[in-house]
Structures are given as structure tokens and as C-alpha cells.
């Protein structure tokens, strides 16, 4: 509804930075797919997590990370509270996420 009404899909603000980061943080895969199909900037910076891949990594959302990577997310992007996705995953002891990120080429 908001997108149909002309909402800025990459609008910045609030704790999560943008809609894509909020969806990645909370594990809403169908929303992420909709946002990406509608032109969301997959590597947009801002908010607490800095970017969508860090938000997903910090919250242990493996399928979201895989979706973001398959859609062109920069696995080594820096920013946010944790610095990068590996550091975000390590903060919450998500060993399987760290392994996924390393296997996918994270530094």
C-alpha cells in the first residue's frame, strides 16, 4: 500500500535505518523480496545495524543472509554498531552464521 502510494523505498530514519534493514532484523523474508523487487538499495547504510546483512547476521537469520547475498549484498560492508556482519554475528554467538559468512567470502 505504501509503495503503491509513492513511499520512498530507501527512506532513512529510526533505529533500523530503512525498511530493508527492519525486515532483515526481524526475519521477514517475503517483505525483503518485495522491497528488493521494488528497487530497495541492498547496501544502504544507516541505523543501528548499518546495513541489512549486519541486521540479519546479528539476529541469526541464515536464510535472510543467503537471500541478501544471492541478491548482491556486499558481504564485507562496514558500518553500524558492530562494524561488519561477522562482528555482528559474533556479538550474539551465532557460530553457524559466522561459518556461513566465511564460506561466502567474508573477510
N, CA, C and O atoms as a GROMACS GRO file, in nm:
protein
  428
    1UNK      N    1   0.082  -0.119   0.000
    1UNK     CA    2   0.000   0.000   0.000
    1UNK      C    3   0.087   0.126   0.000
    1UNK      O    4   0.064   0.219  -0.077
    2UNK      N    5   0.188   0.128   0.088
    2UNK     CA    6   0.274   0.246   0.093
    2UNK      C    7   0.354   0.262  -0.036
    2UNK      O    8   0.368   0.373  -0.087
    3UNK      N    9   0.405   0.150  -0.088
    3UNK     CA   10   0.481   0.158  -0.213
    3UNK      C   11   0.391   0.203  -0.328
    3UNK      O   12   0.433   0.282  -0.413
    4UNK      N   13   0.268   0.154  -0.330
    4UNK     CA   14   0.174   0.194  -0.434
    4UNK      C   15   0.139   0.342  -0.425
    4UNK      O   16   0.100   0.405  -0.524
    5UNK      N   17   0.152   0.398  -0.305
    5UNK     CA   18   0.121   0.540  -0.284
    5UNK      C   19   0.242   0.630  -0.304
    5UNK      O   20   0.234   0.751  -0.282
    6UNK      N   21   0.355   0.571  -0.346
    6UNK     CA   22   0.473   0.651  -0.377
    6UNK      C   23   0.572   0.669  -0.264
    6UNK      O   24   0.656   0.759  -0.271
    7UNK      N   25   0.565   0.586  -0.161
    7UNK     CA   26   0.661   0.596  -0.050
    7UNK      C   27   0.803   0.574  -0.100
    7UNK      O   28   0.825   0.493  -0.191
    8UNK      N   29   0.898   0.644  -0.043
    8UNK     CA   30   1.040   0.629  -0.077
    8UNK      C   31   1.090   0.499  -0.015
    8UNK      O   32   1.103   0.488   0.107
    9UNK      N   33   1.118   0.401  -0.099
    9UNK     CA   34   1.157   0.268  -0.052
    9UNK      C   35   1.290   0.270   0.025
    9UNK      O   36   1.317   0.180   0.105
   10UNK      N   37   1.372   0.371   0.000
   10UNK     CA   38   1.502   0.381   0.067
   10UNK      C   39   1.506   0.491   0.173
   10UNK      O   40   1.614   0.534   0.213
   11UNK      N   41   1.390   0.536   0.217
   11UNK     CA   42   1.385   0.642   0.319
   11UNK      C   43   1.463   0.599   0.442
   11UNK      O   44   1.452   0.485   0.488
   12UNK      N   45   1.541   0.691   0.496
   12UNK     CA   46   1.626   0.665   0.613
   12UNK      C   47   1.564   0.725   0.738
   12UNK      O   48   1.499   0.830   0.733
   13UNK      N   49   1.586   0.657   0.849
   13UNK     CA   50   1.542   0.711   0.977
   13UNK      C   51   1.513   0.601   1.077
   13UNK      O   52   1.491   0.486   1.039
   14UNK      N   53   1.514   0.636   1.202
   14UNK     CA   54   1.479   0.542   1.307
   14UNK      C   55   1.588   0.442   1.340
   14UNK      O   56   1.697   0.446   1.283
   15UNK      N   57   1.559   0.353   1.431
   15UNK     CA   58   1.654   0.254   1.480
   15UNK      C   59   1.710   0.165   1.370
   15UNK      O   60   1.829   0.134   1.369
   16UNK      N   61   1.625   0.124   1.277
   16UNK     CA   62   1.667   0.028   1.175
   16UNK      C   63   1.725   0.092   1.050
   16UNK      O   64   1.775   0.020   0.963
   17UNK      N   65   1.720   0.221   1.037
   17UNK     CA   66   1.778   0.287   0.921
   17UNK      C   67   1.685   0.294   0.802
   17UNK      O   68   1.662   0.403   0.749
   18UNK      N   69   1.630   0.181   0.759
   18UNK     CA   70   1.537   0.179   0.647
   18UNK      C   71   1.452   0.052   0.654
   18UNK      O   72   1.474  -0.034   0.739
   19UNK      N   73   1.356   0.041   0.564
   19UNK     CA   74   1.263  -0.072   0.566
   19UNK      C   75   1.333  -0.205   0.543
   19UNK      O   76   1.297  -0.305   0.606
   20UNK      N   77   1.432  -0.208   0.455
   20UNK     CA   78   1.503  -0.334   0.427
   20UNK      C   79   1.576  -0.383   0.552
   20UNK      O   80   1.573  -0.502   0.582
   21UNK      N   81   1.641  -0.294   0.622
   21UNK     CA   82   1.711  -0.333   0.745
   21UNK      C   83   1.614  -0.381   0.852
   21UNK      O   84   1.642  -0.477   0.923
   22UNK      N   85   1.500  -0.315   0.863
   22UNK     CA   86   1.399  -0.358   0.960
   22UNK      C   87   1.349  -0.498   0.928
   22UNK      O   88   1.334  -0.581   1.018
   23UNK      N   89   1.324  -0.526   0.801
   23UNK     CA   90   1.278  -0.658   0.760
   23UNK      C   91   1.386  -0.764   0.782
   23UNK      O   92   1.356  -0.876   0.822
   24UNK      N   93   1.512  -0.728   0.754
   24UNK     CA   94   1.623  -0.822   0.776
   24UNK      C   95   1.642  -0.852   0.923
   24UNK      O   96   1.670  -0.966   0.961
   25UNK      N   97   1.628  -0.751   1.006
   25UNK     CA   98   1.644  -0.767   1.151
   25UNK      C   99   1.539  -0.861   1.208
   25UNK      O  100   1.569  -0.941   1.297
   26UNK      N  101   1.419  -0.851   1.158
   26UNK     CA  102   1.308  -0.927   1.214
   26UNK      C  103   1.277  -1.056   1.138
   26UNK      O  104   1.186  -1.130   1.175
   27UNK      N  105   1.353  -1.083   1.031
   27UNK     CA  106   1.341  -1.210   0.960
   27UNK      C  107   1.223  -1.223   0.866
   27UNK      O  108   1.174  -1.334   0.843
   28UNK      N  109   1.176  -1.114   0.812
   28UNK     CA  110   1.060  -1.117   0.722
   28UNK      C  111   1.104  -1.132   0.577
   28UNK      O  112   1.118  -1.034   0.504
   29UNK      N  113   1.126  -1.256   0.536
   29UNK     CA  114   1.180  -1.285   0.404
   29UNK      C  115   1.091  -1.235   0.290
   29UNK      O  116   1.141  -1.180   0.192
   30UNK      N  117   0.961  -1.253   0.302
   30UNK     CA  118   0.872  -1.210   0.194
   30UNK      C  119   0.873  -1.057   0.178
   30UNK      O  120   0.861  -1.007   0.066
   31UNK      N  121   0.888  -0.986   0.287
   31UNK     CA  122   0.897  -0.839   0.280
   31UNK      C  123   1.028  -0.799   0.213
   31UNK      O  124   1.030  -0.706   0.132
   32UNK      N  125   1.137  -0.868   0.246
   32UNK     CA  126   1.266  -0.840   0.184
   32UNK      C  127   1.256  -0.861   0.033
   32UNK      O  128   1.303  -0.778  -0.045
   33UNK      N  129   1.196  -0.972  -0.008
   33UNK     CA  130   1.180  -0.999  -0.151
   33UNK      C  131   1.100  -0.889  -0.220
   33UNK      O  132   1.135  -0.845  -0.329
   34UNK      N  133   0.992  -0.844  -0.156
   34UNK     CA  134   0.911  -0.736  -0.211
   34UNK      C  135   0.991  -0.606  -0.222
   34UNK      O  136   0.987  -0.538  -0.325
   35UNK      N  137   1.064  -0.573  -0.116
   35UNK     CA  138   1.143  -0.449  -0.117
   35UNK      C  139   1.252  -0.453  -0.224
   35UNK      O  140   1.272  -0.354  -0.295
   36UNK      N  141   1.321  -0.566  -0.237
   36UNK     CA  142   1.425  -0.578  -0.338
   36UNK      C  143   1.366  -0.571  -0.479
   36UNK      O  144   1.422  -0.506  -0.567
   37UNK      N  145   1.254  -0.637  -0.500
   37UNK     CA  146   1.188  -0.634  -0.631
   37UNK      C  147   1.139  -0.493  -0.666
   37UNK      O  148   1.122  -0.460  -0.783
   38UNK      N  149   1.117  -0.413  -0.563
   38UNK     CA  150   1.068  -0.276  -0.583
   38UNK      C  151   1.181  -0.173  -0.588
   38UNK      O  152   1.155  -0.053  -0.596
   39UNK      N  153   1.307  -0.220  -0.584
   39UNK     CA  154   1.420  -0.131  -0.601
   39UNK      C  155   1.491  -0.085  -0.476
   39UNK      O  156   1.566   0.013  -0.482
   40UNK      N  157   1.472  -0.152  -0.364
   40UNK     CA  158   1.543  -0.114  -0.242
   40UNK      C  159   1.694  -0.128  -0.262
   40UNK      O  160   1.740  -0.222  -0.327
   41UNK      N  161   1.770  -0.036  -0.206
   41UNK     CA  162   1.916  -0.039  -0.211
   41UNK      C  163   1.965  -0.142  -0.111
   41UNK      O  164   1.958  -0.120   0.010
   42UNK      N  165   2.015  -0.254  -0.160
   42UNK     CA  166   2.054  -0.366  -0.075
   42UNK      C  167   2.170  -0.333   0.018
   42UNK      O  168   2.185  -0.397   0.123
   43UNK      N  169   2.252  -0.236  -0.017
   43UNK     CA  170   2.367  -0.200   0.065
   43UNK      C  171   2.352  -0.064   0.133
   43UNK      O  172   2.450  -0.005   0.177
   44UNK      N  173   2.229  -0.014   0.142
   44UNK     CA  174   2.206   0.116   0.204
   44UNK      C  175   2.258   0.117   0.347
   44UNK      O  176   2.244   0.020   0.421
   45UNK      N  177   2.320   0.228   0.384
   45UNK     CA  178   2.378   0.244   0.518
   45UNK      C  179   2.289   0.330   0.605
   45UNK      O  180   2.217   0.417   0.556
   46UNK      N  181   2.295   0.304   0.736
   46UNK     CA  182   2.221   0.385   0.832
   46UNK      C  183   2.166   0.300   0.944
   46UNK      O  184   2.167   0.178   0.936
   47UNK      N  185   2.119   0.364   1.047
   47UNK     CA  186   2.058   0.293   1.159
   47UNK      C  187   2.158   0.218   1.246
   47UNK      O  188   2.279   0.223   1.222
   48UNK      N  189   2.107   0.151   1.344
   48UNK     CA  190   2.188   0.079   1.443
   48UNK      C  191   2.278  -0.027   1.380
   48UNK      O  192   2.396  -0.036   1.415
   49UNK      N  193   2.223  -0.105   1.289
   49UNK     CA  194   2.299  -0.215   1.231
   49UNK      C  195   2.387  -0.172   1.115
   49UNK      O  196   2.479  -0.245   1.078
   50UNK      N  197   2.363  -0.058   1.058
   50UNK     CA  198   2.445  -0.010   0.947
   50UNK      C  199   2.396  -0.055   0.812
   50UNK      O  200   2.398   0.023   0.717
   51UNK      N  201   2.352  -0.180   0.799
   51UNK     CA  202   2.304  -0.233   0.672
   51UNK      C  203   2.226  -0.361   0.696
   51UNK      O  204   2.227  -0.416   0.807
   52UNK      N  205   2.158  -0.408   0.593
   52UNK     CA  206   2.068  -0.523   0.608
   52UNK      C  207   2.141  -0.652   0.643
   52UNK      O  208   2.091  -0.730   0.724
   53UNK      N  209   2.258  -0.676   0.585
   53UNK     CA  210   2.327  -0.802   0.612
   53UNK      C  211   2.374  -0.808   0.758
   53UNK      O  212   2.374  -0.916   0.818
   54UNK      N  213   2.414  -0.696   0.814
   54UNK     CA  214   2.451  -0.695   0.956
   54UNK      C  215   2.330  -0.718   1.045
   54UNK      O  216   2.339  -0.787   1.146
   55UNK      N  217   2.217  -0.660   1.008
   55UNK     CA  218   2.094  -0.679   1.085
   55UNK      C  219   2.056  -0.826   1.088
   55UNK      O  220   2.019  -0.879   1.192
   56UNK      N  221   2.064  -0.892   0.973
   56UNK     CA  222   2.031  -1.034   0.966
   56UNK      C  223   2.133  -1.118   1.042
   56UNK      O  224   2.095  -1.213   1.111
   57UNK      N  225   2.260  -1.084   1.030
   57UNK     CA  226   2.366  -1.160   1.099
   57UNK      C  227   2.353  -1.150   1.250
   57UNK      O  228   2.367  -1.250   1.320
   58UNK      N  229   2.327  -1.032   1.300
   58UNK     CA  230   2.315  -1.011   1.444
   58UNK      C  231   2.199  -1.090   1.502
   58UNK      O  232   2.204  -1.132   1.618
   59UNK      N  233   2.095  -1.109   1.423
   59UNK     CA  234   1.975  -1.175   1.473
   59UNK      C  235   1.963  -1.321   1.429
   59UNK      O  236   1.859  -1.383   1.449
   60UNK      N  237   2.069  -1.374   1.369
   60UNK     CA  238   2.076  -1.517   1.339
   60UNK      C  239   1.986  -1.564   1.226
   60UNK      O  240   1.945  -1.681   1.225
   61UNK      N  241   1.956  -1.478   1.131
   61UNK     CA  242   1.864  -1.514   1.022
   61UNK      C  243   1.942  -1.565   0.901
   61UNK      O  244   1.971  -1.490   0.808
   62UNK      N  245   1.976  -1.693   0.903
   62UNK     CA  246   2.058  -1.753   0.799
   62UNK      C  247   1.994  -1.743   0.660
   62UNK      O  248   2.061  -1.706   0.564
   63UNK      N  249   1.866  -1.774   0.650
   63UNK     CA  250   1.801  -1.769   0.518
   63UNK      C  251   1.796  -1.626   0.463
   63UNK      O  252   1.801  -1.606   0.342
   64UNK      N  253   1.786  -1.528   0.551
   64UNK     CA  254   1.786  -1.388   0.508
   64UNK      C  255   1.924  -1.352   0.454
   64UNK      O  256   1.935  -1.284   0.352
   65UNK      N  257   2.029  -1.395   0.522
   65UNK     CA  258   2.165  -1.368   0.475
   65UNK      C  259   2.185  -1.430   0.337
   65UNK      O  260   2.239  -1.366   0.247
   66UNK      N  261   2.141  -1.554   0.320
   66UNK     CA  262   2.155  -1.620   0.191
   66UNK      C  263   2.080  -1.545   0.082
   66UNK      O  264   2.131  -1.529  -0.029
   67UNK      N  265   1.959  -1.498   0.113
   67UNK     CA  266   1.881  -1.420   0.016
   67UNK      C  267   1.952  -1.290  -0.019
   67UNK      O  268   1.962  -1.254  -0.136
   68UNK      N  269   2.002  -1.219   0.082
   68UNK     CA  270   2.071  -1.093   0.058
   68UNK      C  271   2.197  -1.114  -0.027
   68UNK      O  272   2.224  -1.036  -0.119
   69UNK      N  273   2.274  -1.217   0.005
   69UNK     CA  274   2.395  -1.245  -0.073
   69UNK      C  275   2.361  -1.281  -0.217
   69UNK      O  276   2.426  -1.235  -0.310
   70UNK      N  277   2.258  -1.364  -0.235
   70UNK     CA  278   2.216  -1.403  -0.370
   70UNK      C  279   2.166  -1.283  -0.450
   70UNK      O  280   2.167  -1.284  -0.573
   71UNK      N  281   2.121  -1.181  -0.379
   71UNK     CA  282   2.068  -1.060  -0.443
   71UNK      C  283   2.173  -0.951  -0.460
   71UNK      O  284   2.141  -0.842  -0.508
   72UNK      N  285   2.299  -0.980  -0.422
   72UNK     CA  286   2.408  -0.886  -0.447
   72UNK      C  287   2.455  -0.804  -0.330
   72UNK      O  288   2.526  -0.705  -0.350
   73UNK      N  289   2.418  -0.840  -0.208
   73UNK     CA  290   2.466  -0.764  -0.091
   73UNK      C  291   2.617  -0.776  -0.079
   73UNK      O  292   2.675  -0.882  -0.107
   74UNK      N  293   2.681  -0.669  -0.037
   74UNK     CA  294   2.825  -0.666  -0.012
   74UNK      C  295   2.852  -0.730   0.124
   74UNK      O  296   2.818  -0.672   0.227
   75UNK      N  297   2.911  -0.847   0.124
   75UNK     CA  298   2.933  -0.923   0.247
   75UNK      C  299   3.031  -0.854   0.342
   75UNK      O  300   3.028  -0.879   0.462
   76UNK      N  301   3.117  -0.768   0.290
   76UNK     CA  302   3.219  -0.704   0.372
   76UNK      C  303   3.191  -0.557   0.402
   76UNK      O  304   3.279  -0.485   0.448
   77UNK      N  305   3.069  -0.512   0.375
   77UNK     CA  306   3.039  -0.371   0.400
   77UNK      C  307   3.058  -0.337   0.548
   77UNK      O  308   3.028  -0.417   0.636
   78UNK      N  309   3.107  -0.217   0.572
   78UNK     CA  310   3.137  -0.170   0.708
   78UNK      C  311   3.035  -0.066   0.751
   78UNK      O  312   2.976   0.003   0.668
   79UNK      N  313   3.016  -0.055   0.881
   79UNK     CA  314   2.926   0.047   0.936
   79UNK      C  315   2.846  -0.007   1.051
   79UNK      O  316   2.859  -0.123   1.089
   80UNK      N  317   2.763   0.077   1.106
   80UNK     CA  318   2.677   0.036   1.216
   80UNK      C  319   2.751   0.011   1.346
   80UNK      O  320   2.872   0.032   1.355
   81UNK      N  321   2.678  -0.033   1.445
   81UNK     CA  322   2.731  -0.052   1.579
   81UNK      C  323   2.841  -0.158   1.584
   81UNK      O  324   2.937  -0.144   1.659
   82UNK      N  325   2.827  -0.265   1.504
   82UNK     CA  326   2.919  -0.378   1.515
   82UNK      C  327   3.036  -0.372   1.417
   82UNK      O  328   3.135  -0.443   1.437
   83UNK      N  329   3.029  -0.292   1.315
   83UNK     CA  330   3.139  -0.280   1.220
   83UNK      C  331   3.118  -0.360   1.094
   83UNK      O  332   3.127  -0.304   0.984
   84UNK      N  333   3.090  -0.489   1.105
   84UNK     CA  334   3.062  -0.572   0.987
   84UNK      C  335   2.977  -0.692   1.029
   84UNK      O  336   2.949  -0.712   1.147
   85UNK      N  337   2.936  -0.772   0.931
   85UNK     CA  338   2.843  -0.882   0.958
   85UNK      C  339   2.903  -0.988   1.049
   85UNK      O  340   2.833  -1.041   1.136
   86UNK      N  341   3.031  -1.022   1.031
   86UNK     CA  342   3.093  -1.122   1.118
   86UNK      C  343   3.096  -1.074   1.262
   86UNK      O  344   3.065  -1.150   1.354
   87UNK      N  345   3.131  -0.950   1.283
   87UNK     CA  346   3.134  -0.896   1.419
   87UNK      C  347   2.994  -0.893   1.480
   87UNK      O  348   2.977  -0.917   1.599
   88UNK      N  349   2.893  -0.864   1.399
   88UNK     CA  350   2.755  -0.864   1.447
   88UNK      C  351   2.713  -1.004   1.488
   88UNK      O  352   2.651  -1.022   1.593
   89UNK      N  353   2.747  -1.104   1.408
   89UNK     CA  354   2.714  -1.243   1.441
   89UNK      C  355   2.790  -1.290   1.565
   89UNK      O  356   2.734  -1.360   1.650
   90UNK      N  357   2.916  -1.251   1.576
   90UNK     CA  358   2.997  -1.290   1.691
   90UNK      C  359   2.942  -1.230   1.820
   90UNK      O  360   2.948  -1.294   1.926
   91UNK      N  361   2.890  -1.110   1.812
   91UNK     CA  362   2.834  -1.044   1.930
   91UNK      C  363   2.723  -1.127   1.994
   91UNK      O  364   2.706  -1.126   2.116
   92UNK      N  365   2.648  -1.199   1.911
   92UNK     CA  366   2.537  -1.281   1.961
   92UNK      C  367   2.570  -1.431   1.961
   92UNK      O  368   2.481  -1.514   1.975
   93UNK      N  369   2.698  -1.465   1.944
   93UNK     CA  370   2.742  -1.606   1.944
   93UNK      C  371   2.672  -1.692   1.839
   93UNK      O  372   2.638  -1.807   1.865
   94UNK      N  373   2.651  -1.638   1.720
   94UNK     CA  374   2.589  -1.712   1.611
   94UNK      C  375   2.698  -1.780   1.528
   94UNK      O  376   2.734  -1.731   1.421
   95UNK      N  377   2.750  -1.892   1.578
   95UNK     CA  378   2.861  -1.961   1.512
   95UNK      C  379   2.825  -2.006   1.370
   95UNK      O  380   2.907  -1.995   1.280
   96UNK      N  381   2.704  -2.055   1.350
   96UNK     CA  382   2.665  -2.102   1.217
   96UNK      C  383   2.659  -1.986   1.117
   96UNK      O  384   2.686  -2.004   0.999
   97UNK      N  385   2.622  -1.869   1.165
   97UNK     CA  386   2.619  -1.750   1.079
   97UNK      C  387   2.761  -1.709   1.042
   97UNK      O  388   2.789  -1.674   0.927
   98UNK      N  389   2.851  -1.713   1.140
   98UNK     CA  390   2.992  -1.681   1.112
   98UNK      C  391   3.047  -1.777   1.008
   98UNK      O  392   3.116  -1.735   0.915
   99UNK      N  393   3.018  -1.906   1.022
   99UNK     CA  394   3.065  -2.005   0.925
   99UNK      C  395   3.009  -1.977   0.786
   99UNK      O  396   3.082  -1.986   0.687
  100UNK      N  397   2.880  -1.943   0.778
  100UNK     CA  398   2.819  -1.909   0.650
  100UNK      C  399   2.887  -1.789   0.587
  100UNK      O  400   2.918  -1.790   0.468
  101UNK      N  401   2.909  -1.685   0.666
  101UNK     CA  402   2.972  -1.564   0.614
  101UNK      C  403   3.114  -1.592   0.564
  101UNK      O  404   3.153  -1.545   0.458
  102UNK      N  405   3.190  -1.667   0.641
  102UNK     CA  406   3.327  -1.701   0.600
  102UNK      C  407   3.326  -1.785   0.472
  102UNK      O  408   3.406  -1.762   0.382
  103UNK      N  409   3.237  -1.882   0.465
  103UNK     CA  410   3.227  -1.968   0.347
  103UNK      C  411   3.183  -1.889   0.224
  103UNK      O  412   3.208  -1.929   0.110
  104UNK      N  413   3.116  -1.776   0.248
  104UNK     CA  414   3.067  -1.692   0.139
  104UNK      C  415   3.164  -1.581   0.101
  104UNK      O  416   3.134  -1.498   0.014
  105UNK      N  417   3.282  -1.578   0.165
  105UNK     CA  418   3.386  -1.484   0.126
  105UNK      C  419   3.407  -1.364   0.216
  105UNK      O  420   3.477  -1.271   0.178
  106UNK      N  421   3.348  -1.364   0.334
  106UNK     CA  422   3.368  -1.251   0.426
  106UNK      C  423   3.512  -1.247   0.474
  106UNK      O  424   3.576  -1.350   0.493
  107UNK      N  425   3.561  -1.125   0.493
  107UNK     CA  426   3.697  -1.106   0.545
  107UNK      C  427   3.697  -1.120   0.696
  107UNK      O  428   3.802  -1.107   0.759
   0.00000   0.00000   0.00000
